[in-house]
Amino acid sequence: MTRISRWVAQFWAFAGAVSIRTKILGLAVGLVLLAGVSNTLLTRRVLIENMQAQLRDQSVSVARDLAARAAEPILLNNLLALQDLLLETQSNNPSFQYAFIVDPQGQILAHTFNGGFPLALIEVNAAGSDEHHHTVLLATNEGTVYDTAVPILDGKLGVARVGLSTAAVQNALARVTFQAVVSTLIILLIGFLVASLLTHILTRPIVELVQATRHVARGDYSLAVRPWAKDELGSLAQAFNQMTGDLKQMQELRAEREHLQQLLLERVIAAQEEERRRIARELHDSTSQSLTSLLVGLRTLEADCSTIDQRKLGELRQIAAQTLEEVHHLAMQLRPRALDDLGLSAALERLVFEWQSRLHIPIDLMITPGAQRLPPPIETALYRIIQEALTNIARHASAQSASILVERRQNTVIAVIEDNGIGFDPLNHSNHQRIGILGMQERAKQLGGQLKIESSQGHGTSIFVEIPVDDHETEFKREETHSAGG
């Protein structure tokens, strides 16, 4: 990148960090200052050239007039009249600085110097000359003057020299410059006020748009932007309001759809639990009784048969007993009777006992007294979440131990399931795990709670569940009161 490119990049970085209001004000003030300074300098230059040219021409004119009128007093050798002529010339010219007349031998015949003739006149710049006059710009002890020398009768009687001061020109330039500066400042003030009003008109809709976009970013679509005018910014405000209106409508539709999905999910889960309860009851009451009767009959036949038949009947009895145990286990998986009869604590203890018996993995179960009985929806959700977590531990974790904590904390119930298994990446796991985790999250979300998973490769897994209790507890008590009254 070249140096110019770096400068351009730095400039744009600086300009980009400045607000639009500051940019517009800076542009307006800069333009006024540039125009004012340029106009002042140009006016001053033109005035200097014109006024100096006028002063130079005036110097030539005065010197020529003096030379023409001085011829007669010199011829008459009337030095008093010559001096009076010089004084008259001085009184008739405001810029008069000095005048003197010298004879052909260089002797001064008359002059207007009060303190005597100056010792030195320094030429600053040649101002112009011809055969009838010679004009130069001189620096004297009293300032800069235009000095013009005009021969008297072609130099036969001497030379008349006149010096006109540039002080008047300088004073006039100073006054003009001061007026130009004052005018520039007044215009600058007016321009600043106009630019401030303009920036307020231009940036106010932009500021409102920024505020509205921040509300939109927070999900609030109620703030409308007021169109200030029918220009591009007004069209932008109208388009923004239309967009927020559409977004608000979409949000309402999405909220309604999510509400319907939530209701559907609740009904599906409720129907699923009810169907599980019915099937478990059928398995327990009907199928289990039939298998039990079959076992009793096989035991009776076994006592009356021969040795060979007894062995076959014993095998059949073992098959029937194993089937009965599997039916009991299936009924327990579908809907544990303890969850309905004794509550979450007893159901979890039974679940943990059977899980440890089958997998031989120790589990540390802790349920605080406040969490032993909870509203049925919360007990069902926690039981299913813990059941799914234990299923995932058995299938995927390769854990040596696990722990379960269920605790009531004021208005919420907390459940923590941990294992020391191989862990996994929560953002990248198998489809089965993903479905199971989504099911657990949906159960917690359905009751207004949340479920978080912390895990990493080789460091085990922790599942944190938090569900509010008060609302469900109040509703459960209301339903119990209503049922008792009915």
VOGU-3710 file (C-alpha; in Angstrom, 3 decimals, decimal comma):
1> mtrisrwvaq> 0,000/0,000/0,000  1,421/3,401/-1,012  1,703/6,365/1,297  -1,192/8,126/-0,446  -3,370/5,019/-0,016  -2,510/4,911/3,689  -3,391/8,585/4,036  -6,683/8,014/2,248  -7,440/5,012/4,471  -6,601/7,005/7,610
11> fwafagavsi> -8,760/9,898/6,416  -11,748/7,654/5,742  -11,251/5,903/9,084  -11,302/9,294/10,820  -14,245/10,584/8,759  -16,180/7,385/9,343  -15,869/7,795/13,112  -17,425/11,287/13,023  -21,183/11,709/13,227  -23,183/12,937/10,238
21> rtkilglavg> -24,138/16,103/12,126  -20,481/16,954/12,678  -19,683/16,225/9,035  -22,419/18,535/7,738  -21,517/21,302/10,208  -17,835/20,937/9,378  -18,580/21,052/5,642  -20,762/24,154/5,959  -18,320/26,003/8,234  -15,379/24,974/6,056
31> lvllagvsnt> -17,038/26,220/2,887  -17,979/29,549/4,511  -14,457/29,994/5,854  -12,920/29,067/2,506  -15,188/31,454/0,641  -14,654/34,253/3,182  -10,874/33,921/3,303  -10,600/33,586/-0,486  -12,839/36,615/-1,046  -10,906/38,668/1,522
41> lltrrvlien> -7,534/37,821/0,014  -8,743/38,418/-3,540  -10,401/41,722/-2,615  -7,285/42,837/-0,751  -5,052/41,989/-3,690  -7,260/43,820/-6,195  -7,524/46,869/-3,906  -3,777/46,936/-3,373  -3,124/46,873/-7,101  -5,760/49,520/-7,906
51> mqaqlrdqsv> -4,991/51,864/-5,019  -1,242/51,660/-5,564  -1,731/52,368/-9,271  -3,940/55,363/-8,388  -1,409/56,588/-5,832  1,424/56,198/-8,333  -0,513/58,081/-11,002  -1,397/60,745/-8,451  2,276/61,067/-7,520  3,198/61,599/-11,171
61> svardlaara> 0,369/64,101/-11,642  1,324/66,126/-8,540  4,999/66,111/-9,474  4,279/67,288/-13,018  2,001/70,029/-11,745  4,657/71,091/-9,247  7,379/71,099/-11,941  5,241/73,202/-14,290  4,376/75,765/-11,654  7,895/75,915/-10,175
71> aepillnnll> 9,521/77,153/-13,392  8,452/80,795/-13,008  9,610/81,225/-9,326  12,948/79,638/-10,189  13,438/81,969/-13,173  12,576/84,928/-10,960  14,756/83,493/-8,183  11,773/83,862/-5,864  12,505/81,166/-3,302  9,710/82,350/-1,001
81> alqdllletq> 7,131/81,831/-3,757  8,704/78,487/-4,471  8,333/77,471/-0,817  4,732/78,661/-0,777  4,120/76,520/-3,861  5,412/73,457/-2,047  3,225/74,204/0,999  0,184/74,694/-1,224  0,873/71,352/-2,901  1,172/69,734/0,514
91> snnpsfqyaf> -2,168/71,131/1,710  -3,996/70,000/-1,433  -2,920/66,322/-1,240  -3,913/64,175/1,794  -1,282/61,541/0,988  1,481/64,145/0,704  4,674/63,073/2,482  7,317/65,437/1,169  8,365/67,579/-1,786  11,572/69,315/-2,678
101> ivdpqgqila> 13,194/71,041/-5,671  16,850/70,823/-6,605  18,749/72,881/-9,156  20,841/71,362/-11,939  23,853/71,334/-9,597  21,968/69,273/-7,026  21,393/72,062/-4,520  18,025/72,047/-2,768  16,133/75,211/-3,491  13,021/74,443/-1,370
111> htfnggfpla> 11,634/71,497/0,613  8,927/70,501/3,075  11,072/68,505/5,524  10,533/69,864/9,018  13,618/68,324/10,587  15,897/68,845/7,690  16,437/66,709/4,667  16,541/62,918/5,429  19,902/61,349/5,127  18,753/58,279/3,147
121> lievnaagsd> 15,938/57,219/0,916  15,928/53,464/0,201  14,464/52,349/-3,107  12,104/49,421/-2,576  10,669/48,825/-6,022  10,743/50,623/-9,349  7,289/51,956/-10,098  7,733/53,214/-13,666  9,430/55,975/-15,636  9,732/57,666/-19,009
131> ehhhtvllat> 11,571/60,679/-20,379  9,168/63,018/-18,538  9,216/61,445/-15,061  10,822/58,778/-12,901  8,785/57,059/-10,154  10,092/54,615/-7,525  8,761/53,093/-4,293  10,959/54,282/-1,436  11,223/53,353/2,235  11,688/56,412/4,400
141> negtvydtav> 11,925/56,904/8,124  8,211/57,783/8,080  6,993/54,889/5,952  6,784/53,799/2,343  6,213/56,456/-0,309  5,896/56,764/-4,067  8,698/59,144/-5,085  8,337/60,838/-8,487  10,971/63,049/-10,051  9,952/65,398/-12,913
151> pildgklgva> 12,477/67,592/-14,773  11,724/71,346/-14,827  12,014/72,682/-18,378  13,681/69,438/-19,492  16,050/69,643/-16,537  17,430/73,072/-17,331  16,026/74,535/-14,130  16,345/71,426/-11,984  14,074/68,616/-10,796  10,877/68,607/-8,759
161> rvglstaavq> 10,415/65,516/-6,508  7,242/64,591/-4,722  6,652/61,702/-2,279  3,108/60,440/-1,563  2,693/58,145/1,445  1,092/54,691/1,164  -0,255/54,976/4,728  -3,700/55,948/3,455  -3,679/52,916/1,203  -2,678/50,713/4,120
171> nalarvtfqa> -5,401/52,199/6,315  -7,978/51,683/3,617  -6,823/48,087/3,156  -6,997/47,534/6,903  -10,558/48,854/7,025  -11,622/46,740/4,066  -9,932/43,667/5,540  -11,604/44,242/8,911  -14,996/44,638/7,247  -14,415/41,486/5,211
181> vvstliilli> -13,432/39,532/8,335  -16,494/40,811/10,214  -18,708/39,939/7,259  -17,140/36,485/7,088  -17,765/35,924/10,800  -21,381/37,064/10,493  -21,902/34,822/7,469  -20,138/32,016/9,355  -22,510/32,444/12,301  -25,533/32,490/10,003
191> gflvasllth> -24,193/29,499/8,103  -23,577/27,625/11,361  -27,145/28,267/12,501  -28,566/27,264/9,128  -26,342/24,179/9,024  -27,393/23,261/12,570  -31,035/23,509/11,577  -30,348/21,541/8,411  -28,457/18,821/10,276  -31,258/18,633/12,831
201> iltrpivelv> -33,787/18,188/10,037  -31,613/15,602/8,283  -30,275/13,630/11,240  -33,368/13,566/13,449  -35,124/10,970/11,262  -31,875/8,981/11,101  -31,554/9,039/14,909  -35,164/7,889/15,238  -34,483/5,136/12,721  -31,453/3,992/14,749
211> qatrhvargd> -33,529/3,939/17,949  -36,293/2,052/16,173  -33,846/-0,534/14,801  -32,548/-1,119/18,332  -36,115/-1,744/19,500  -36,599/-4,105/16,572  -33,379/-5,919/17,517  -34,895/-6,489/20,978  -38,074/-7,855/19,398  -40,176/-4,720/20,008
221> yslavrpwak> -42,000/-3,674/16,848  -44,305/-1,119/18,467  -42,099/1,951/17,894  -43,015/3,774/14,685  -40,804/6,349/12,975  -42,490/9,668/12,220  -41,980/10,807/8,607  -40,731/14,416/8,806  -41,187/15,226/5,155  -42,053/13,706/1,797
231> delgslaqaf> -38,445/13,394/0,690  -36,144/10,357/0,571  -35,907/10,213/4,370  -39,680/10,340/4,618  -39,945/7,464/2,142  -37,345/5,565/4,158  -39,338/6,107/7,367  -42,530/4,907/5,688  -40,744/1,838/4,319  -39,293/1,140/7,774
241> nqmtgdlkqm> -42,721/1,437/9,409  -44,137/-0,903/6,785  -41,327/-3,366/7,470  -41,838/-3,235/11,266  -45,572/-3,684/10,747  -44,940/-6,763/8,628  -42,437/-8,072/11,176  -44,917/-7,471/13,998  -47,593/-9,348/12,081  -45,157/-12,174/11,383
251> qelraerehl> -44,168/-12,237/15,055  -47,804/-12,473/16,096  -48,392/-15,262/13,592  -45,255/-17,046/14,774  -46,262/-16,601/18,422  -49,721/-17,937/17,641  -48,209/-20,854/15,733  -45,800/-21,582/18,586  -48,685/-21,392/21,040  -50,667/-23,857/18,953
261> qqlllervia> -47,618/-26,098/18,671  -47,164/-25,883/22,426  -50,793/-26,815/23,007  -50,471/-29,652/20,523  -47,282/-30,840/22,185  -48,912/-30,722/25,599  -51,871/-32,720/24,327  -49,603/-35,205/22,559  -47,513/-35,706/25,683  -50,632/-35,916/27,858
271> aqeeerrria> -52,194/-38,409/25,469  -48,916/-40,335/25,326  -48,733/-40,520/29,118  -52,389/-41,514/29,333  -51,871/-44,228/26,729  -48,781/-45,438/28,556  -50,775/-45,493/31,790  -53,554/-47,500/30,111  -51,158/-50,002/28,507  -49,200/-50,361/31,749
281> relhdstsqs> -52,432/-50,975/33,624  -53,527/-53,544/31,047  -50,154/-55,291/31,223  -50,207/-55,249/34,995  -53,833/-56,170/35,542  -54,629/-58,450/32,617  -51,470/-59,847/31,051  -49,649/-60,280/34,356  -52,617/-62,084/35,876  -52,856/-64,386/32,874
291> ltsllvglrt> -49,147/-65,183/33,057  -49,434/-65,747/36,797  -52,329/-68,166/36,251  -50,237/-69,894/33,592  -47,364/-70,303/36,052  -49,691/-71,760/38,702  -51,139/-74,208/36,201  -47,676/-75,253/35,001  -46,554/-75,784/38,593  -49,626/-77,993/39,211
301> leadcstidq> -49,005/-80,025/36,059  -45,344/-80,339/36,952  -46,288/-82,130/40,215  -48,454/-84,737/38,437  -46,226/-85,525/35,414  -43,292/-87,809/34,851  -39,700/-86,738/35,217  -39,297/-85,949/31,531  -42,547/-84,035/31,406  -41,609/-82,241/34,600
311> rklgelrqia> -38,385/-81,056/32,969  -40,288/-79,736/29,941  -42,903/-78,128/32,145  -40,147/-76,554/34,230  -38,634/-75,022/31,116  -42,065/-73,686/30,147  -42,516/-72,307/33,648  -39,151/-70,521/33,442  -40,143/-69,027/30,094  -43,478/-67,869/31,564
321> aqtleevhhl> -41,677/-66,397/34,617  -39,186/-64,576/32,380  -42,061/-63,276/30,246  -43,856/-62,093/33,367  -40,713/-60,249/34,527  -40,331/-58,630/31,127  -44,004/-57,600/31,198  -43,480/-56,069/34,635  -40,394/-54,246/33,362  -42,255/-53,042/30,266
331> amqlrprald> -45,140/-51,814/32,417  -42,635/-50,042/34,635  -41,018/-48,366/31,622  -44,356/-47,290/30,226  -45,763/-45,873/33,434  -44,495/-46,757/36,905  -47,306/-47,300/39,384  -45,171/-45,723/42,083  -45,174/-42,389/40,241  -48,965/-42,171/40,477
341> dlglsaaler> -49,312/-43,777/43,895  -46,239/-42,643/45,877  -44,771/-39,772/43,901  -41,475/-38,864/42,226  -39,172/-39,935/45,041  -40,415/-43,533/45,172  -40,547/-43,807/41,374  -36,942/-42,599/41,002  -35,731/-44,933/43,732  -37,402/-47,835/41,928
351> lvfewqsrlh> -35,957/-46,697/38,563  -32,442/-46,367/39,990  -32,684/-49,778/41,738  -33,695/-51,580/38,546  -31,141/-49,653/36,477  -28,302/-50,566/38,845  -29,476/-54,181/38,953  -29,335/-54,502/35,177  -26,193/-52,444/34,404  -24,228/-52,735/37,655
361> ipidlmitpg> -23,289/-49,019/37,569  -23,556/-47,288/40,954  -25,838/-44,253/41,105  -25,902/-41,712/43,910  -29,524/-40,530/44,232  -30,378/-37,550/46,446  -33,856/-36,048/46,710  -34,402/-33,211/49,186  -37,556/-33,359/51,331  -39,117/-30,394/49,531
371> aqrlpppiet> -38,887/-32,213/46,177  -40,433/-35,532/47,211  -43,982/-34,522/46,190  -44,545/-32,110/43,312  -47,416/-31,359/40,934  -48,023/-34,406/38,664  -46,940/-32,653/35,391  -43,588/-31,719/36,958  -43,094/-35,184/38,455  -43,850/-36,799/35,103
381> alyriiqeal> -41,504/-34,434/33,213  -38,630/-34,915/35,679  -39,111/-38,689/35,694  -39,054/-38,864/31,882  -36,026/-36,533/31,649  -34,065/-38,579/34,204  -35,187/-41,815/32,543  -33,962/-40,590/29,127  -30,691/-39,354/30,666  -30,053/-42,779/32,250
391> tniarhasaq> -30,859/-44,433/28,926  -28,269/-42,235/27,166  -25,706/-42,984/29,896  -26,268/-46,721/29,436  -26,034/-46,560/25,633  -23,360/-43,965/24,951  -21,450/-42,754/28,013  -19,420/-45,827/29,085  -19,622/-44,358/32,584  -18,339/-45,957/35,793
401> sasilverrq> -20,731/-44,033/38,061  -23,512/-41,458/37,962  -25,370/-39,160/40,322  -28,858/-37,649/40,441  -29,891/-34,661/42,529  -33,459/-33,344/42,787  -33,814/-30,250/44,951  -36,568/-27,740/45,652  -35,275/-24,164/45,759  -37,965/-21,663/46,704
411> ntviaviedn> -40,137/-21,340/43,590  -38,246/-23,784/41,371  -37,199/-27,415/41,341  -33,676/-28,272/40,210  -32,526/-31,601/38,807  -28,893/-32,421/38,053  -27,809/-35,654/36,317  -24,047/-36,249/36,039  -21,820/-39,096/34,878  -18,089/-39,651/34,535
421> gigfdplnhs> -18,302/-41,145/31,055  -16,555/-40,314/27,808  -18,636/-37,186/27,208  -19,568/-35,724/23,821  -19,843/-32,494/21,877  -23,353/-31,071/22,528  -23,255/-29,373/19,108  -22,276/-32,525/17,243  -23,861/-35,766/18,448  -25,741/-38,716/17,009
431> nhqrigilgm> -29,305/-38,528/15,772  -30,557/-40,738/18,601  -28,915/-38,528/21,198  -30,238/-35,439/19,416  -33,801/-36,753/19,458  -33,519/-37,734/23,121  -32,053/-34,338/24,086  -34,709/-32,490/22,107  -37,382/-34,535/23,885  -35,928/-33,629/27,277
441> qerakqlggq> -35,688/-29,968/26,318  -39,272/-29,916/25,056  -40,555/-31,450/28,294  -38,774/-28,788/30,351  -39,843/-25,990/27,998  -43,458/-27,166/28,095  -43,556/-26,403/31,833  -41,797/-23,033/31,474  -38,390/-24,427/32,455  -35,068/-24,910/30,762
451> lkiessqghg> -32,534/-27,670/30,268  -28,796/-27,144/29,807  -26,120/-29,668/28,915  -22,419/-29,333/29,731  -20,124/-31,941/28,255  -16,806/-32,386/26,502  -14,813/-35,297/25,193  -13,339/-37,335/28,047  -14,849/-35,233/30,871  -18,315/-36,697/31,383
461> tsifveipvd> -21,683/-35,026/31,025  -23,823/-32,821/33,276  -27,504/-32,091/32,641  -29,149/-29,219/34,516  -32,935/-28,933/34,632  -34,814/-26,030/36,205  -38,623/-25,864/36,273  -40,820/-23,270/38,053  -43,187/-24,810/40,589  -45,534/-22,125/41,947
471> dhetefkree> -47,850/-21,744/38,937  -48,238/-25,500/38,453  -48,646/-26,045/42,172  -51,390/-23,432/42,372  -53,163/-24,932/39,370  -52,818/-28,456/40,830  -54,315/-27,366/44,155  -57,159/-25,622/42,318  -57,898/-28,803/40,361  -57,804/-30,882/43,548
481> thsagg> -60,230/-28,461/45,248  -62,504/-28,541/42,205  -62,424/-32,357/42,118  -63,124/-32,603/45,833  -66,035/-30,167/45,517  -67,434/-32,108/42,582
//
